[in-house]
Amino acid sequence: MSKDFSSIKTIFFDTGDTLYTSDAMEKVYPKKLTECYVGDSPTKDIRPAKEVGMMTILVTQNPTSEEMTYADASIPDVKAIVELI
């Protein structure tokens, strides 16, 4: 079951120590992106974001059911975000 990501306005990308928002990416992905957190750690990124009410996308190749507990969707890499929005 996948959530509808069509209303997303801001995407938070966590790439290690740096947190990026989608503000600068609107030129690359012009479709209006409410808030969504994209991260690669189920415990450090996805769970906290879900606990504050954000939609979440886990970046991983083969997610386990345990890893997907707090994720609304998963993608193999950040480039695949385009397929969800």
C-alpha positions in Angstrom: 0.0 0.0 0.0 1.4 3.3 -1.0 0.5 6.8 0.0 -0.4 9.6 -2.4 2.6 12.0 -2.6 1.0 14.4 -5.1 0.4 17.1 -2.5 4.0 17.3 -1.2 5.3 20.9 -1.0 8.6 20.3 0.9 10.9 17.3 0.9 13.6 16.9 3.5 16.6 14.9 2.3 19.0 13.5 4.9 22.3 12.6 3.3 24.5 11.8 6.2 25.4 14.9 8.2 23.6 17.4 5.9 19.8 18.0 5.7 18.6 19.4 2.4 15.1 20.8 1.6 13.4 20.8 -1.7 13.3 24.6 -2.0 16.3 24.7 -4.3 15.1 21.6 -6.2 11.8 23.1 -7.5 13.6 24.0 -10.8 14.6 20.4 -11.2 11.2 18.9 -10.1 8.7 21.7 -11.0 5.6 19.7 -9.8 4.6 21.2 -6.4 6.0 19.0 -3.9 2.8 19.1 2.4 6.1 17.9 3.9 7.9 14.6 3.4 11.1 13.3 4.9 13.5 11.2 2.8 16.2 9.3 4.7 18.2 6.1 4.7 18.0 5.2 8.4 14.7 3.7 9.7 15.6 4.6 13.3 17.4 7.9 12.9 15.5 9.4 10.0 12.2 7.7 9.3 10.8 7.0 12.7 11.3 10.5 14.2 9.8 12.1 11.1 6.8 9.8 11.2 6.3 10.5 14.9 5.9 14.3 14.2 3.4 13.5 11.5 5.5 13.7 8.3 5.1 11.5 5.3 8.3 9.4 5.0 10.3 7.7 2.3 13.0 5.2 3.1 16.0 5.1 0.7 17.1 1.4 0.6 17.5 -1.3 -2.0 15.5 -4.1 -0.4 13.5 -2.9 2.7 12.5 -5.4 5.3 9.0 -5.3 6.7 10.5 -4.1 10.0 12.3 -1.2 8.2 9.0 -0.3 6.5 7.2 0.0 9.9 7.4 3.8 9.8 8.0 4.4 6.1 5.1 5.3 3.7 7.2 4.3 0.7 10.7 3.2 -0.2 12.9 4.0 -3.1 16.3 2.4 -4.2 18.0 5.9 -4.4 17.1 9.5 -4.2 16.8 9.9 -8.0 13.7 7.6 -7.8 11.8 10.3 -5.9 10.6 11.5 -9.3 8.5 8.4 -9.7 6.6 9.1 -6.5 5.7 12.7 -7.2 
